[in-house]
């Protein structure tokens, strides 16, 4: 039985995976959604260096999991990529869902597509937190008005300390068995760093014709892809 450890991106807690998790459990897998410190029911927990990496590794250790498929969405690809490198032979595969990937010494802020100053200014103007997106920011992402409203009502402003935390890689990402899921409505091509990793023998690319939050917009399709990744 594969053990799926599911980690949501910015603003979201583990409940965002509910629809995917139920489908994976029905297929016979163990499923363990993780809520990172500083969001959701853990919003009061302090966040410092490597906190989100520790959240993931400690969940695996606490449950004694093996044969793990570790899944990271969006921002959480950065702590997930670091955690995956620390799981050793307990890791079966890592799956990045339209995600950032970590680079040693770099953070989510330093790699921000508009430049680090632009994102840092947002954090500085909101008491060090990354504000939940406005409804208009979801345009073109294959979400209904109801899904957008549910997203926003359940979201938490994301701790900026996590976004600015430089990655520490214990082994090259290209050595990990990995699947990268690119959501085409959020951009037709993977970023340059992901494209380089995909040239290696251990990484595969899968595309989905949906927006950046496929666990909400296409849970059946995403669950089927994850189920297949477990057998890869």
N, C-alpha and C positions, 0 to 999 in steps of 0.2 A: 504494500500500500504506500503510495506516495504521500508525503506530508507537504502540503502547500502552506507557505508562510507569505501572507499578502500584506503589502505595505502601501498605503495610500500616499498620494502626493500632498502638496501644500494645502493647508486649511482643513483637511478632511480626516475623520477618524476611521476606525476599522469598519464601521457600519456601511460605508460606501460600497463594500464588497459583498453585501448580503445576497444579492441576486446571483452573483457568480459563485459564491460559496455554497449556496444551496444546490446548485447544479453539479459542482465538483463533489460534494458529499454524496449526492445521488449516484454518482459514478464510482463510488467506493473509496474516495480519497479522504485523508485527514486534512482539515482546513483550519488555519489559525490566522485570522486577521489581527494585525498589530496596530494599535493606536500609539503614535509617537508622543513623547513628552512635549507639553506645551500646547496641545490641541485637544479638542473633545473633552472627555472626562478626565484627561490628564493635563488640562490647561494650566493648572496651578503648579505643576512640577517645573523646577528650574531647568534651563537648558544651557549647557556650556560646551566645552570641547568634547567632541566625539559622543555626545549624549545620544543622538539618534542611532548611531552605530551600535552603541551599547544596548539600547532598547531592543534591537533586533537580535543580537547575539544572546542576550540574557533570556529572551523569550524562548529561543531554541534550547538553551541550556536548561532552563526551568522545566521544560516539557520533555527533555531527553530525546529530542527528535533526531531521526536519521532519514536517509533517502529523501532529502529536502529539495523541493523546487521553490526557490526564493524569488518572489515577484515584487518588482518595484515600479511604481507609476510616477511619471513626471519628476518633480523635485526628488522624490525618495530614491530614484535611481542612484543618487550620489551616496547616501548611507548604505543602500542595499549592495552596491558594487563593492564597497569596503567590507561590509559584513560577510559577503559571499567568499571573499578571499581568506577569511579567518575561520571558515567552517570546515576546512579540510575535506576528509573523505565522507563527511556527513552530507555534503552538497552533491545533489544529482545534477541540477541545472539552475541557472539564474535567468530570469525573464525580465526584460526591460520593456515596459508598456509605454510607448511614446515618451521615453524618459531621458533625463540627463544621465550622463555617465561620469564617474569621478576621474579627475586627473590629479596626480600627486601634487599637493601644495596649492591646488586651486579650489575655489568654493563656488557655490551657486551664484553668489553676487559677482565674483570676479569674472565669471564666464557669461554674465547676463548679456543677451543679444543686443540690447541698446547701450551697452557699456555699464561698468560697475557703478559709476557715479549716478546714473539715472535711477537704478534700483535703490542704492543707498539713500538717495534723497527721499524716496518714498518711505523708507523705514524711519529715517530721521524725523520726517513730518508726521509720523503716526506712533510716536513713543516706542520706536524700535520694533514695531509689528508690521507685517505685510497684510494690508487690508484685504478682506474678502472681495472678489471682483463684483462689479455692478452687473445687473442683469444684461445690459447691452453688450458687455464684454464676451458673452457666450454666443453671439450671433455667428451663424454658419458652422456651429459645432454639433449639429445633429441632435439637439436636445429640445424637448418640448418646453413650453412655458411652465408647466407643472414641475418638470424635472429640474429646471433652473431654480424655481422657487424653493424646492426641497433641498437642493444643493446649498443655497445661500442660507436657509434657515438652520441647517445643521453644521455649517462651517464655522471655524474659529480663526480669527486673525493669527497669522503664522509667526512664530518667534524668529525675529531677525538674527538672533545669535546662531541659530541652526543654519540659516542661509549663508552666513558669512564664515562658517566653520571650514577651514582648509582640509581637504581630503588627505588621508594617509593610507597609501596602498601597500599591503603586505606582499602582493605578487602582481605581476602584470595582468590587466584585465583580459588581454587576448588569450591567456592560458585557460580561462574559465570556459566551461561549456555553456553557451549562451544563446538565447533567442531574443532578437530585437523586433518588437511589434511597432510598425510605423503606421500612425493614423493619418490617412491621406488628406482629410479635410483640415488638418492642422499644419499642412505643408507637405508637398509631394515627395520630398527627398529627406533622408536622414542628414543630420548635421555632419560636418566634416570629420569630427572625432569619431563618431559612430561609423561613418563610411570606411574609415581606415581599419577599424576593428573588424568590420564585416569582410574584409579581404582575407582574414585569417581562416584557418580550417575549422575552428571550433565555434564560430559564430554563424548564425543563420538569420535571414531577414524574412519577416512575414508582414504583409500589409493588410490593413482593414480600411474599408471605405466608410469611415465614420470620423467623428471629431475626437478631441483630446481626452474625453472621459468615456471610453468604451465600456467600462464596467457599469455605467448608467445607460448609455445609448444602445449598446449591443451586448448585453450580458450572455445571451446564448452563444453567440459567435465567439466571444472572448473565452468563455468557459471551454468550448470545444478546442480552441487553439491551445489553451493551457493543458487540457487533458492529453492532447497529442504531444505536447512538449515533454510531458512526464515520461512518455514512452521512447523519446528520442535517444 
